[in-house]
């Protein structure tokens, strides 16, 4: 097997794994947190003056999305660098 082909396969395997992890995080904070907003309100009924479930759905999810975005970019850059696919000289 050609080393270039093996590097491409490794790059794709690692990128695909990162993509599935990122999509799982996105799904959890897009849907699961919102589905359980009412039980979260029962656990901690007041959070900065708002129901806890509402706060997590409205603010917590957006914070996680931004953090996940920055984490994804750094992780993908590391994968690209390790496999020799960076755009840098």
C-alpha positions, 0 to 999 in steps of 0.5 A: 500500500502506498504511504500517500494512500495510507495517510489519506485513509488515516486522515479520513478515518480520524476526520470521520470520527471527529465529525461523528463526535461533533454531531453527537454533541450538537444533537445532544445540545440541540434536542436532548436538553430541550426535551428535558427542559421541564424536568430541569426546571423541577431540579433547579427552579430558578437560575439567574431569575429564569427557569433552569430548563429554559436557561439551559435551552436558550443560553447553555446550548449556544455556549456549547455550540461556540465552544464545540466550534472552536474545539472542532477547528483545533482538532481538525487542524491537528489531524491535518497537520499530523497527516500532512494535509495542512495549507501551511508551508 
